[in-house]
Amino acid sequence: MPESHDFFVAADPDSTRLRVRDALVREGYTVEDGAQGALRATRGSLGVTLLIGALAGERTFHTRLDVQLMVAPDGSTVARLLRGSGRAVLKGGAIGVARGTRAFEQAANAIHAELARAGVLTDSAPS
């Protein structure tokens, strides 16, 4: 299971950041700016998830994703979606891991669709 997904974009980092932010917000994430232009997205309640684990609903289950934005040597932008799976075990065992994986895949699909719809996605690959 991939820990990251790279999106190669024919657009500047600022417009890419806005499109990625919009895609994650539509998926129910609260998105904050991070260091060096990165984004930090969270969804659900950590307290509820720790309390009831895998019984938390899809949007209630706590998920955190990070997005790094980089400029490639050819001048294109790379948006890297990152996740951490280590804590998912603490948030509901195997079911928690599966929910974390599903949330990551849904976020990656939403970002892919948004960038493709805008006509700026040149490639996409899990890493």
N, C-alpha and C positions, 0 to 999 in steps of 0.2 A: 504494500500500500504506500503510495507516494506521500512524502512529507511536504512537498512543495509542487507548485505548478507554475510554469513560466509562460507569459503571454508576450509575444513580440509584436510591437505596435508601431505603425507608421504615423506617429503623432508626437508632439512634445510632451514632456513629463507632466506639466501642469494640466493639460486637457485630459491626459490619460488618467491622472489621479482623480479628476472630477468624475470621469465615466466609471471608474472602479468604485469610487465612493457611492455613486448613485445606484449601481448594481447591488452593492452590499446593503444599502439602506432599504431597497425594495425587498430584500430577503429578510428584513427584520433586525438587522444589525444596527447598533449605535457605533458610529465611526468617529474616531478622534485622530488628530494629527499626531504623528510620532516624530522622533528625531530624524534629521536629514531628509525630510519630505516623505517619510514612511507613513503608513496608515495602520491604526490598531482598531480592529472591529470586535465587538462583543455582542452576544445575544443571550438572553435568558438570565436566570438568577443563580449565582454561585451558591448562595445559602440554601435555596430550595433544592438545587441539584445535590448538594452534599447531604441534605436531610433525607430526601426520598430517592436519590440516585436515578436509576433507569426508569422509575415510574414518572419522572418529570416529562411533560409533554414536549413535542418536537421544538416548539418555540420557547419553552420554559427551560429546557435543558441548557446549561451554561456552555457556551462555545466561545473561544477566542481565536481569532485569525489575525495575522499580520500581513501587510503588503509592503514590499520594498520596491522602490522605483529606481531604475538605473538607466544610464545612457550607454548603449553599445558602441563599439568602435565605428560602426557605419552610420552613427547618428540616430538610429532608431531607439525607441524606448522599450525597456524590458520591465514588465510588472511581474513580480514574483509573489505569489500567494503562499504563505507559510502556515503550518499548523504544528501544534505540539500534541502528541498522542499520549505522553506519559501520564498526565493527570486524568485522562479519560477513564482509566482503570479505577481510579479513586472515586469517580463520579458514576458508578454503576456497573463495574466489572466488564464483562464481555459485551453486554448490551450497551454500556456507556461508550466503549470503544467503537462499536458499530454506529452508534448515534453520532459520535464525533467524526467518523469517516463519512457518513452520509451528509452531515452538515458541510464538511469540506468540499465534497463532490458537488453539492448543490451550489455552493458559493462559486466554485470554479466554473460550473456551467452558466451561472448568471453573468459572471464577468465575461466569459467567452461570447455569450449571446449579445451583450451590450456592445462590446468592441466590434464584433462582426456586423451588427446592425448599423454601427456608425461608419463602417467601411474602412476601419483603420487596423484591423487585426491581420497580421501577415503570417503568423504561425502561433502554435500553442502546443506545449508539451509538458506532461508530468515529469518531475525530476526527483 
